[in-house]
Amino acid sequence: MSDWLTFLKNQIPNELPGERAHLEMMPMRGLSSDALKKVNNAKESAVAIHLLQKDRGIDILLTQRNTYNGAHSGQISFPGGKRDASDEDSIHTARRESFEEIAMPFEKGELIGPMTEIYIPVSNFHIKPYVFFHSELNIELIPDPREVASIFLLPGNDLINQKLRTEVDIPIGNGRVLKDVPCFLYENRIIWGATAILLNELKEILCRRD
């Protein structure tokens, strides 16, 4: 077992930073756990956080969504989506969505465990995130042309580097702009919203490793 795998298994899910880390990337929204107490019809969903061991570090697999008429058009995201009635559980949802969106085989990636759940009011999604570890990934990932514009890797060492964190103004359509949104900026890609929230929790975990 690799040092990284051992470390991650010791941290996830028993030593999670939790919603405290989430608040840094959504200061105006409040806690997901509080919001979920007031919502009866949230759409159950799951995302897969695929971590790839690279040399002495960890890369994080991300996608950029295609442009479409919806709340998350063009955003940077983890593979994931709404739980289907045929899914065995939320872990199955995360693996199925990974297969459908980027052709990640079901059996690829060792399940480490869940991270802290979040609620996204704009789309009414209750997201359960799961971390999968890959000591190697010797297959070609293929973006689904309907959903995914591109696939890329974010180096964990860059995520730990505080220089990626910034604030930007984000247009959201109809002339509206969200001001001073906390985000990560990597290679001209603005990572914000649910993905940034989960990345911030993961960042705190990775920072614990000497």
mmCIF file of the C-alpha atoms, coordinates in Angstrom:
data_MODEL
# 
_entry.id   MODEL 
# 
loop_
_atom_site.group_PDB 
_atom_site.id 
_atom_site.type_symbol 
_atom_site.label_atom_id 
_atom_site.label_alt_id 
_atom_site.label_comp_id 
_atom_site.label_asym_id 
_atom_site.label_entity_id 
_atom_site.label_seq_id 
_atom_site.pdbx_PDB_ins_code 
_atom_site.Cartn_x 
_atom_site.Cartn_y 
_atom_site.Cartn_z 
_atom_site.occupancy 
_atom_site.B_iso_or_equiv 
_atom_site.pdbx_formal_charge 
_atom_site.auth_seq_id 
_atom_site.auth_comp_id 
_atom_site.auth_asym_id 
_atom_site.auth_atom_id 
_atom_site.pdbx_PDB_model_num 
ATOM 1   C CA . MET A 1 1   ? 0.000   0.000  0.000   1.00 0.00 ? 1   MET A CA 1 
ATOM 2   C CA . SER A 1 2   ? 1.389   3.404  -0.993  1.00 0.00 ? 2   SER A CA 1 
ATOM 3   C CA . ASP A 1 3   ? 2.134   6.106  1.560   1.00 0.00 ? 3   ASP A CA 1 
ATOM 4   C CA . TRP A 1 4   ? -0.525  8.301  -0.044  1.00 0.00 ? 4   TRP A CA 1 
ATOM 5   C CA . LEU A 1 5   ? -3.154  5.597  0.115   1.00 0.00 ? 5   LEU A CA 1 
ATOM 6   C CA . THR A 1 6   ? -2.379  4.900  3.761   1.00 0.00 ? 6   THR A CA 1 
ATOM 7   C CA . PHE A 1 7   ? -2.520  8.604  4.584   1.00 0.00 ? 7   PHE A CA 1 
ATOM 8   C CA . LEU A 1 8   ? -5.848  9.149  2.821   1.00 0.00 ? 8   LEU A CA 1 
ATOM 9   C CA . LYS A 1 9   ? -7.442  6.126  4.487   1.00 0.00 ? 9   LYS A CA 1 
ATOM 10  C CA . ASN A 1 10  ? -6.428  7.541  7.864   1.00 0.00 ? 10  ASN A CA 1 
ATOM 11  C CA . GLN A 1 11  ? -8.049  10.885 7.064   1.00 0.00 ? 11  GLN A CA 1 
ATOM 12  C CA . ILE A 1 12  ? -11.209 9.959  5.128   1.00 0.00 ? 12  ILE A CA 1 
ATOM 13  C CA . PRO A 1 13  ? -13.877 9.852  6.408   1.00 0.00 ? 13  PRO A CA 1 
ATOM 14  C CA . ASN A 1 14  ? -12.918 9.979  10.095  1.00 0.00 ? 14  ASN A CA 1 
ATOM 15  C CA . GLU A 1 15  ? -10.810 13.164 10.169  1.00 0.00 ? 15  GLU A CA 1 
ATOM 16  C CA . LEU A 1 16  ? -12.672 15.435 7.763   1.00 0.00 ? 16  LEU A CA 1 
ATOM 17  C CA . PRO A 1 17  ? -12.435 19.236 8.149   1.00 0.00 ? 17  PRO A CA 1 
ATOM 18  C CA . GLY A 1 18  ? -16.164 19.351 7.404   1.00 0.00 ? 18  GLY A CA 1 
ATOM 19  C CA . GLU A 1 19  ? -18.341 22.368 6.830   1.00 0.00 ? 19  GLU A CA 1 
ATOM 20  C CA . ARG A 1 20  ? -15.844 24.749 8.411   1.00 0.00 ? 20  ARG A CA 1 
ATOM 21  C CA . ALA A 1 21  ? -13.711 24.275 5.286   1.00 0.00 ? 21  ALA A CA 1 
ATOM 22  C CA . HIS A 1 22  ? -16.789 24.682 3.086   1.00 0.00 ? 22  HIS A CA 1 
ATOM 23  C CA . LEU A 1 23  ? -17.626 28.096 4.510   1.00 0.00 ? 23  LEU A CA 1 
ATOM 24  C CA . GLU A 1 24  ? -14.348 29.569 3.246   1.00 0.00 ? 24  GLU A CA 1 
ATOM 25  C CA . MET A 1 25  ? -15.583 29.087 -0.319  1.00 0.00 ? 25  MET A CA 1 
ATOM 26  C CA . MET A 1 26  ? -19.245 30.035 0.239   1.00 0.00 ? 26  MET A CA 1 
ATOM 27  C CA . PRO A 1 27  ? -19.229 32.783 2.876   1.00 0.00 ? 27  PRO A CA 1 
ATOM 28  C CA . MET A 1 28  ? -22.692 34.120 2.000   1.00 0.00 ? 28  MET A CA 1 
ATOM 29  C CA . ARG A 1 29  ? -24.560 30.817 1.851   1.00 0.00 ? 29  ARG A CA 1 
ATOM 30  C CA . GLY A 1 30  ? -24.500 29.217 5.294   1.00 0.00 ? 30  GLY A CA 1 
ATOM 31  C CA . LEU A 1 31  ? -24.196 25.568 6.276   1.00 0.00 ? 31  LEU A CA 1 
ATOM 32  C CA . SER A 1 32  ? -25.516 22.815 4.019   1.00 0.00 ? 32  SER A CA 1 
ATOM 33  C CA . SER A 1 33  ? -26.612 20.846 7.069   1.00 0.00 ? 33  SER A CA 1 
ATOM 34  C CA . ASP A 1 34  ? -28.873 23.722 8.140   1.00 0.00 ? 34  ASP A CA 1 
ATOM 35  C CA . ALA A 1 35  ? -30.315 24.178 4.656   1.00 0.00 ? 35  ALA A CA 1 
ATOM 36  C CA . LEU A 1 36  ? -31.124 20.476 4.296   1.00 0.00 ? 36  LEU A CA 1 
ATOM 37  C CA . LYS A 1 37  ? -33.283 20.616 7.424   1.00 0.00 ? 37  LYS A CA 1 
ATOM 38  C CA . LYS A 1 38  ? -35.628 22.980 5.566   1.00 0.00 ? 38  LYS A CA 1 
ATOM 39  C CA . VAL A 1 39  ? -35.721 21.110 2.239   1.00 0.00 ? 39  VAL A CA 1 
ATOM 40  C CA . ASN A 1 40  ? -37.972 18.097 1.640   1.00 0.00 ? 40  ASN A CA 1 
ATOM 41  C CA . ASN A 1 41  ? -37.445 17.421 -2.064  1.00 0.00 ? 41  ASN A CA 1 
ATOM 42  C CA . ALA A 1 42  ? -33.712 17.814 -2.645  1.00 0.00 ? 42  ALA A CA 1 
ATOM 43  C CA . LYS A 1 43  ? -32.401 15.785 -5.591  1.00 0.00 ? 43  LYS A CA 1 
ATOM 44  C CA . GLU A 1 44  ? -30.038 13.091 -4.322  1.00 0.00 ? 44  GLU A CA 1 
ATOM 45  C CA . SER A 1 45  ? -26.778 13.081 -6.255  1.00 0.00 ? 45  SER A CA 1 
ATOM 46  C CA . ALA A 1 46  ? -23.160 12.008 -5.989  1.00 0.00 ? 46  ALA A CA 1 
ATOM 47  C CA . VAL A 1 47  ? -19.782 13.002 -7.364  1.00 0.00 ? 47  VAL A CA 1 
ATOM 48  C CA . ALA A 1 48  ? -16.523 11.093 -7.721  1.00 0.00 ? 48  ALA A CA 1 
ATOM 49  C CA . ILE A 1 49  ? -13.276 12.701 -6.585  1.00 0.00 ? 49  ILE A CA 1 
ATOM 50  C CA . HIS A 1 50  ? -10.666 10.668 -8.453  1.00 0.00 ? 50  HIS A CA 1 
ATOM 51  C CA . LEU A 1 51  ? -7.147  11.060 -7.020  1.00 0.00 ? 51  LEU A CA 1 
ATOM 52  C CA . LEU A 1 52  ? -4.221  9.852  -9.133  1.00 0.00 ? 52  LEU A CA 1 
ATOM 53  C CA . GLN A 1 53  ? -0.816  9.150  -7.661  1.00 0.00 ? 53  GLN A CA 1 
ATOM 54  C CA . LYS A 1 54  ? 1.821   10.983 -9.682  1.00 0.00 ? 54  LYS A CA 1 
ATOM 55  C CA . ASP A 1 55  ? 5.471   10.613 -8.741  1.00 0.00 ? 55  ASP A CA 1 
ATOM 56  C CA . ARG A 1 56  ? 5.497   11.822 -5.123  1.00 0.00 ? 56  ARG A CA 1 
ATOM 57  C CA . GLY A 1 57  ? 2.251   13.777 -5.305  1.00 0.00 ? 57  GLY A CA 1 
ATOM 58  C CA . ILE A 1 58  ? -1.456  13.524 -6.052  1.00 0.00 ? 58  ILE A CA 1 
ATOM 59  C CA . ASP A 1 59  ? -3.379  14.801 -9.071  1.00 0.00 ? 59  ASP A CA 1 
ATOM 60  C CA . ILE A 1 60  ? -7.116  15.558 -8.912  1.00 0.00 ? 60  ILE A CA 1 
ATOM 61  C CA . LEU A 1 61  ? -9.280  14.719 -11.921 1.00 0.00 ? 61  LEU A CA 1 
ATOM 62  C CA . LEU A 1 62  ? -11.662 17.461 -13.010 1.00 0.00 ? 62  LEU A CA 1 
ATOM 63  C CA . THR A 1 63  ? -13.882 18.123 -15.997 1.00 0.00 ? 63  THR A CA 1 
ATOM 64  C CA . GLN A 1 64  ? -15.220 21.213 -17.704 1.00 0.00 ? 64  GLN A CA 1 
ATOM 65  C CA . ARG A 1 65  ? -18.886 20.963 -18.542 1.00 0.00 ? 65  ARG A CA 1 
ATOM 66  C CA . ASN A 1 66  ? -20.227 21.837 -21.955 1.00 0.00 ? 66  ASN A CA 1 
ATOM 67  C CA . THR A 1 67  ? -22.156 25.063 -22.391 1.00 0.00 ? 67  THR A CA 1 
ATOM 68  C CA . TYR A 1 68  ? -25.887 24.518 -22.080 1.00 0.00 ? 68  TYR A CA 1 
ATOM 69  C CA . ASN A 1 69  ? -29.034 26.229 -20.811 1.00 0.00 ? 69  ASN A CA 1 
ATOM 70  C CA . GLY A 1 70  ? -28.660 25.382 -17.130 1.00 0.00 ? 70  GLY A CA 1 
ATOM 71  C CA . ALA A 1 71  ? -27.369 26.491 -13.758 1.00 0.00 ? 71  ALA A CA 1 
ATOM 72  C CA . HIS A 1 72  ? -23.975 24.781 -14.068 1.00 0.00 ? 72  HIS A CA 1 
ATOM 73  C CA . SER A 1 73  ? -23.217 25.482 -17.722 1.00 0.00 ? 73  SER A CA 1 
ATOM 74  C CA . GLY A 1 74  ? -19.495 25.549 -18.526 1.00 0.00 ? 74  GLY A CA 1 
ATOM 75  C CA . GLN A 1 75  ? -18.414 25.055 -14.936 1.00 0.00 ? 75  GLN A CA 1 
ATOM 76  C CA . ILE A 1 76  ? -15.485 23.006 -13.680 1.00 0.00 ? 76  ILE A CA 1 
ATOM 77  C CA . SER A 1 77  ? -16.799 19.915 -11.920 1.00 0.00 ? 77  SER A CA 1 
ATOM 78  C CA . PHE A 1 78  ? -16.164 16.418 -10.659 1.00 0.00 ? 78  PHE A CA 1 
ATOM 79  C CA . PRO A 1 79  ? -17.812 13.575 -12.576 1.00 0.00 ? 79  PRO A CA 1 
ATOM 80  C CA . GLY A 1 80  ? -21.231 13.106 -11.051 1.00 0.00 ? 80  GLY A CA 1 
ATOM 81  C CA . GLY A 1 81  ? -24.928 13.698 -11.206 1.00 0.00 ? 81  GLY A CA 1 
ATOM 82  C CA . LYS A 1 82  ? -28.382 12.733 -10.008 1.00 0.00 ? 82  LYS A CA 1 
ATOM 83  C CA . ARG A 1 83  ? -28.924 9.321  -8.462  1.00 0.00 ? 83  ARG A CA 1 
ATOM 84  C CA . ASP A 1 84  ? -30.988 7.023  -10.666 1.00 0.00 ? 84  ASP A CA 1 
ATOM 85  C CA . ALA A 1 85  ? -33.646 4.720  -9.266  1.00 0.00 ? 85  ALA A CA 1 
ATOM 86  C CA . SER A 1 86  ? -31.630 1.776  -10.620 1.00 0.00 ? 86  SER A CA 1 
ATOM 87  C CA . ASP A 1 87  ? -28.448 2.770  -8.736  1.00 0.00 ? 87  ASP A CA 1 
ATOM 88  C CA . GLU A 1 88  ? -27.614 0.436  -5.863  1.00 0.00 ? 88  GLU A CA 1 
ATOM 89  C CA . ASP A 1 89  ? -26.442 3.350  -3.713  1.00 0.00 ? 89  ASP A CA 1 
ATOM 90  C CA . SER A 1 90  ? -24.742 6.738  -4.015  1.00 0.00 ? 90  SER A CA 1 
ATOM 91  C CA . ILE A 1 91  ? -21.340 5.109  -4.554  1.00 0.00 ? 91  ILE A CA 1 
ATOM 92  C CA . HIS A 1 92  ? -22.827 3.366  -7.576  1.00 0.00 ? 92  HIS A CA 1 
ATOM 93  C CA . THR A 1 93  ? -24.088 6.749  -8.772  1.00 0.00 ? 93  THR A CA 1 
ATOM 94  C CA . ALA A 1 94  ? -20.578 8.237  -8.558  1.00 0.00 ? 94  ALA A CA 1 
ATOM 95  C CA . ARG A 1 95  ? -19.044 5.315  -10.456 1.00 0.00 ? 95  ARG A CA 1 
ATOM 96  C CA . ARG A 1 96  ? -21.818 5.248  -13.074 1.00 0.00 ? 96  ARG A CA 1 
ATOM 97  C CA . GLU A 1 97  ? -21.539 8.961  -13.729 1.00 0.00 ? 97  GLU A CA 1 
ATOM 98  C CA . SER A 1 98  ? -17.751 8.603  -14.038 1.00 0.00 ? 98  SER A CA 1 
ATOM 99  C CA . PHE A 1 99  ? -18.271 5.925  -16.672 1.00 0.00 ? 99  PHE A CA 1 
ATOM 100 C CA . GLU A 1 100 ? -20.907 7.896  -18.561 1.00 0.00 ? 100 GLU A CA 1 
ATOM 101 C CA . GLU A 1 101 ? -19.075 11.238 -18.489 1.00 0.00 ? 101 GLU A CA 1 
ATOM 102 C CA . ILE A 1 102 ? -15.411 10.249 -18.943 1.00 0.00 ? 102 ILE A CA 1 
ATOM 103 C CA . ALA A 1 103 ? -15.426 6.483  -19.691 1.00 0.00 ? 103 ALA A CA 1 
ATOM 104 C CA . MET A 1 104 ? -13.889 5.604  -16.322 1.00 0.00 ? 104 MET A CA 1 
ATOM 105 C CA . PRO A 1 105 ? -14.477 1.833  -15.899 1.00 0.00 ? 105 PRO A CA 1 
ATOM 106 C CA . PHE A 1 106 ? -16.588 0.849  -12.890 1.00 0.00 ? 106 PHE A CA 1 
ATOM 107 C CA . GLU A 1 107 ? -13.815 -1.229 -11.363 1.00 0.00 ? 107 GLU A CA 1 
ATOM 108 C CA . LYS A 1 108 ? -11.149 1.482  -11.578 1.00 0.00 ? 108 LYS A CA 1 
ATOM 109 C CA . GLY A 1 109 ? -10.209 3.335  -8.407  1.00 0.00 ? 109 GLY A CA 1 
ATOM 110 C CA . GLU A 1 110 ? -10.147 2.104  -4.829  1.00 0.00 ? 110 GLU A CA 1 
ATOM 111 C CA . LEU A 1 111 ? -12.913 3.647  -2.750  1.00 0.00 ? 111 LEU A CA 1 
ATOM 112 C CA . ILE A 1 112 ? -11.388 5.617  0.138   1.00 0.00 ? 112 ILE A CA 1 
ATOM 113 C CA . GLY A 1 113 ? -14.644 6.923  1.571   1.00 0.00 ? 113 GLY A CA 1 
ATOM 114 C CA . PRO A 1 114 ? -17.082 9.840  1.626   1.00 0.00 ? 114 PRO A CA 1 
ATOM 115 C CA . MET A 1 115 ? -16.310 13.482 2.233   1.00 0.00 ? 115 MET A CA 1 
ATOM 116 C CA . THR A 1 116 ? -18.706 16.001 3.762   1.00 0.00 ? 116 THR A CA 1 
ATOM 117 C CA . GLU A 1 117 ? -22.034 16.291 1.964   1.00 0.00 ? 117 GLU A CA 1 
ATOM 118 C CA . ILE A 1 118 ? -23.147 19.619 0.519   1.00 0.00 ? 118 ILE A CA 1 
ATOM 119 C CA . TYR A 1 119 ? -26.398 21.177 -0.663  1.00 0.00 ? 119 TYR A CA 1 
ATOM 120 C CA . ILE A 1 120 ? -26.584 23.400 -3.752  1.00 0.00 ? 120 ILE A CA 1 
ATOM 121 C CA . PRO A 1 121 ? -29.692 25.631 -3.594  1.00 0.00 ? 121 PRO A CA 1 
ATOM 122 C CA . VAL A 1 122 ? -29.590 26.865 -7.204  1.00 0.00 ? 122 VAL A CA 1 
ATOM 123 C CA . SER A 1 123 ? -30.057 23.337 -8.564  1.00 0.00 ? 123 SER A CA 1 
ATOM 124 C CA . ASN A 1 124 ? -31.568 21.757 -5.415  1.00 0.00 ? 124 ASN A CA 1 
ATOM 125 C CA . PHE A 1 125 ? -28.886 19.051 -5.390  1.00 0.00 ? 125 PHE A CA 1 
ATOM 126 C CA . HIS A 1 126 ? -27.900 17.177 -2.221  1.00 0.00 ? 126 HIS A CA 1 
ATOM 127 C CA . ILE A 1 127 ? -24.401 16.010 -3.182  1.00 0.00 ? 127 ILE A CA 1 
ATOM 128 C CA . LYS A 1 128 ? -22.598 13.063 -1.636  1.00 0.00 ? 128 LYS A CA 1 
ATOM 129 C CA . PRO A 1 129 ? -18.898 13.131 -2.615  1.00 0.00 ? 129 PRO A CA 1 
ATOM 130 C CA . TYR A 1 130 ? -16.758 9.975  -2.691  1.00 0.00 ? 130 TYR A CA 1 
ATOM 131 C CA . VAL A 1 131 ? -12.976 9.764  -2.984  1.00 0.00 ? 131 VAL A CA 1 
ATOM 132 C CA . PHE A 1 132 ? -11.395 7.119  -5.229  1.00 0.00 ? 132 PHE A CA 1 
ATOM 133 C CA . PHE A 1 133 ? -7.650  6.434  -5.345  1.00 0.00 ? 133 PHE A CA 1 
ATOM 134 C CA . HIS A 1 134 ? -5.682  5.345  -8.415  1.00 0.00 ? 134 HIS A CA 1 
ATOM 135 C CA . SER A 1 135 ? -2.084  4.194  -8.015  1.00 0.00 ? 135 SER A CA 1 
ATOM 136 C CA . GLU A 1 136 ? -1.979  4.294  -11.818 1.00 0.00 ? 136 GLU A CA 1 
ATOM 137 C CA . LEU A 1 137 ? -4.441  4.962  -14.594 1.00 0.00 ? 137 LEU A CA 1 
ATOM 138 C CA . ASN A 1 138 ? -3.368  3.194  -17.777 1.00 0.00 ? 138 ASN A CA 1 
ATOM 139 C CA . ILE A 1 139 ? -6.508  3.830  -19.790 1.00 0.00 ? 139 ILE A CA 1 
ATOM 140 C CA . GLU A 1 140 ? -7.683  6.624  -22.058 1.00 0.00 ? 140 GLU A CA 1 
ATOM 141 C CA . LEU A 1 141 ? -10.414 8.768  -20.570 1.00 0.00 ? 141 LEU A CA 1 
ATOM 142 C CA . ILE A 1 142 ? -12.915 9.943  -23.168 1.00 0.00 ? 142 ILE A CA 1 
ATOM 143 C CA . PRO A 1 143 ? -15.208 12.922 -22.496 1.00 0.00 ? 143 PRO A CA 1 
ATOM 144 C CA . ASP A 1 144 ? -18.849 12.392 -23.327 1.00 0.00 ? 144 ASP A CA 1 
ATOM 145 C CA . PRO A 1 145 ? -19.459 14.960 -26.096 1.00 0.00 ? 145 PRO A CA 1 
ATOM 146 C CA . ARG A 1 146 ? -22.912 15.825 -24.784 1.00 0.00 ? 146 ARG A CA 1 
ATOM 147 C CA . GLU A 1 147 ? -21.838 16.683 -21.238 1.00 0.00 ? 147 GLU A CA 1 
ATOM 148 C CA . VAL A 1 148 ? -18.084 17.206 -21.023 1.00 0.00 ? 148 VAL A CA 1 
ATOM 149 C CA . ALA A 1 149 ? -15.970 19.699 -22.948 1.00 0.00 ? 149 ALA A CA 1 
ATOM 150 C CA . SER A 1 150 ? -12.610 18.579 -21.520 1.00 0.00 ? 150 SER A CA 1 
ATOM 151 C CA . ILE A 1 151 ? -10.841 16.549 -18.833 1.00 0.00 ? 151 ILE A CA 1 
ATOM 152 C CA . PHE A 1 152 ? -7.795  17.817 -16.945 1.00 0.00 ? 152 PHE A CA 1 
ATOM 153 C CA . LEU A 1 153 ? -5.705  17.132 -13.849 1.00 0.00 ? 153 LEU A CA 1 
ATOM 154 C CA . LEU A 1 154 ? -5.165  19.611 -11.031 1.00 0.00 ? 154 LEU A CA 1 
ATOM 155 C CA . PRO A 1 155 ? -1.894  18.907 -9.163  1.00 0.00 ? 155 PRO A CA 1 
ATOM 156 C CA . GLY A 1 156 ? -2.487  18.559 -5.446  1.00 0.00 ? 156 GLY A CA 1 
ATOM 157 C CA . ASN A 1 157 ? 0.676   20.518 -4.734  1.00 0.00 ? 157 ASN A CA 1 
ATOM 158 C CA . ASP A 1 158 ? -0.777  23.450 -6.674  1.00 0.00 ? 158 ASP A CA 1 
ATOM 159 C CA . LEU A 1 159 ? -4.025  23.212 -4.738  1.00 0.00 ? 159 LEU A CA 1 
ATOM 160 C CA . ILE A 1 160 ? -2.110  23.414 -1.457  1.00 0.00 ? 160 ILE A CA 1 
ATOM 161 C CA . ASN A 1 161 ? -0.398  26.537 -2.766  1.00 0.00 ? 161 ASN A CA 1 
ATOM 162 C CA . GLN A 1 162 ? -2.529  29.430 -1.530  1.00 0.00 ? 162 GLN A CA 1 
ATOM 163 C CA . LYS A 1 163 ? -1.718  31.402 -4.697  1.00 0.00 ? 163 LYS A CA 1 
ATOM 164 C CA . LEU A 1 164 ? -4.496  29.509 -6.518  1.00 0.00 ? 164 LEU A CA 1 
ATOM 165 C CA . ARG A 1 165 ? -7.175  30.929 -4.249  1.00 0.00 ? 165 ARG A CA 1 
ATOM 166 C CA . THR A 1 166 ? -8.616  34.240 -5.323  1.00 0.00 ? 166 THR A CA 1 
ATOM 167 C CA . GLU A 1 167 ? -11.904 36.114 -5.774  1.00 0.00 ? 167 GLU A CA 1 
ATOM 168 C CA . VAL A 1 168 ? -13.507 37.029 -9.082  1.00 0.00 ? 168 VAL A CA 1 
ATOM 169 C CA . ASP A 1 169 ? -16.722 38.499 -10.452 1.00 0.00 ? 169 ASP A CA 1 
ATOM 170 C CA . ILE A 1 170 ? -18.751 35.821 -12.270 1.00 0.00 ? 170 ILE A CA 1 
ATOM 171 C CA . PRO A 1 171 ? -21.501 36.616 -14.797 1.00 0.00 ? 171 PRO A CA 1 
ATOM 172 C CA . ILE A 1 172 ? -24.520 34.316 -14.376 1.00 0.00 ? 172 ILE A CA 1 
ATOM 173 C CA . GLY A 1 173 ? -26.735 35.471 -17.246 1.00 0.00 ? 173 GLY A CA 1 
ATOM 174 C CA . ASN A 1 174 ? -29.388 38.115 -17.804 1.00 0.00 ? 174 ASN A CA 1 
ATOM 175 C CA . GLY A 1 175 ? -26.842 40.817 -16.990 1.00 0.00 ? 175 GLY A CA 1 
ATOM 176 C CA . ARG A 1 176 ? -26.388 39.568 -13.436 1.00 0.00 ? 176 ARG A CA 1 
ATOM 177 C CA . VAL A 1 177 ? -22.955 39.253 -11.849 1.00 0.00 ? 177 VAL A CA 1 
ATOM 178 C CA . LEU A 1 178 ? -21.866 37.558 -8.655  1.00 0.00 ? 178 LEU A CA 1 
ATOM 179 C CA . LYS A 1 179 ? -19.300 39.829 -7.026  1.00 0.00 ? 179 LYS A CA 1 
ATOM 180 C CA . ASP A 1 180 ? -16.086 38.721 -5.310  1.00 0.00 ? 180 ASP A CA 1 
ATOM 181 C CA . VAL A 1 181 ? -16.765 34.983 -5.532  1.00 0.00 ? 181 VAL A CA 1 
ATOM 182 C CA . PRO A 1 182 ? -14.134 32.819 -3.758  1.00 0.00 ? 182 PRO A CA 1 
ATOM 183 C CA . CYS A 1 183 ? -12.547 30.439 -6.241  1.00 0.00 ? 183 CYS A CA 1 
ATOM 184 C CA . PHE A 1 184 ? -9.406  28.627 -7.347  1.00 0.00 ? 184 PHE A CA 1 
ATOM 185 C CA . LEU A 1 185 ? -7.750  29.863 -10.530 1.00 0.00 ? 185 LEU A CA 1 
ATOM 186 C CA . TYR A 1 186 ? -5.727  27.237 -12.399 1.00 0.00 ? 186 TYR A CA 1 
ATOM 187 C CA . GLU A 1 187 ? -4.441  27.677 -15.954 1.00 0.00 ? 187 GLU A CA 1 
ATOM 188 C CA . ASN A 1 188 ? -7.099  30.320 -16.651 1.00 0.00 ? 188 ASN A CA 1 
ATOM 189 C CA . ARG A 1 189 ? -9.835  28.007 -15.396 1.00 0.00 ? 189 ARG A CA 1 
ATOM 190 C CA . ILE A 1 190 ? -12.090 29.451 -12.702 1.00 0.00 ? 190 ILE A CA 1 
ATOM 191 C CA . ILE A 1 191 ? -13.076 26.723 -10.230 1.00 0.00 ? 191 ILE A CA 1 
ATOM 192 C CA . TRP A 1 192 ? -15.935 27.888 -8.045  1.00 0.00 ? 192 TRP A CA 1 
ATOM 193 C CA . GLY A 1 193 ? -19.207 26.723 -6.523  1.00 0.00 ? 193 GLY A CA 1 
ATOM 194 C CA . ALA A 1 194 ? -19.629 23.136 -5.346  1.00 0.00 ? 194 ALA A CA 1 
ATOM 195 C CA . THR A 1 195 ? -16.322 22.010 -6.861  1.00 0.00 ? 195 THR A CA 1 
ATOM 196 C CA . ALA A 1 196 ? -14.354 24.708 -5.052  1.00 0.00 ? 196 ALA A CA 1 
ATOM 197 C CA . ILE A 1 197 ? -16.170 23.899 -1.813  1.00 0.00 ? 197 ILE A CA 1 
ATOM 198 C CA . LEU A 1 198 ? -15.142 20.241 -1.985  1.00 0.00 ? 198 LEU A CA 1 
ATOM 199 C CA . LEU A 1 199 ? -11.632 21.103 -3.177  1.00 0.00 ? 199 LEU A CA 1 
ATOM 200 C CA . ASN A 1 200 ? -11.127 23.327 -0.168  1.00 0.00 ? 200 ASN A CA 1 
ATOM 201 C CA . GLU A 1 201 ? -11.963 20.469 2.179   1.00 0.00 ? 201 GLU A CA 1 
ATOM 202 C CA . LEU A 1 202 ? -9.616  18.189 0.249   1.00 0.00 ? 202 LEU A CA 1 
ATOM 203 C CA . LYS A 1 203 ? -6.921  20.867 0.342   1.00 0.00 ? 203 LYS A CA 1 
ATOM 204 C CA . GLU A 1 204 ? -7.019  20.953 4.121   1.00 0.00 ? 204 GLU A CA 1 
ATOM 205 C CA . ILE A 1 205 ? -6.604  17.184 4.225   1.00 0.00 ? 205 ILE A CA 1 
ATOM 206 C CA . LEU A 1 206 ? -3.646  17.239 1.827   1.00 0.00 ? 206 LEU A CA 1 
ATOM 207 C CA . CYS A 1 207 ? -2.006  20.009 3.840   1.00 0.00 ? 207 CYS A CA 1 
ATOM 208 C CA . ARG A 1 208 ? -1.768  17.662 6.821   1.00 0.00 ? 208 ARG A CA 1 
ATOM 209 C CA . ARG A 1 209 ? 0.730   15.408 5.075   1.00 0.00 ? 209 ARG A CA 1 
ATOM 210 C CA . ASP A 1 210 ? 4.357   16.328 5.719   1.00 0.00 ? 210 ASP A CA 1 
# 
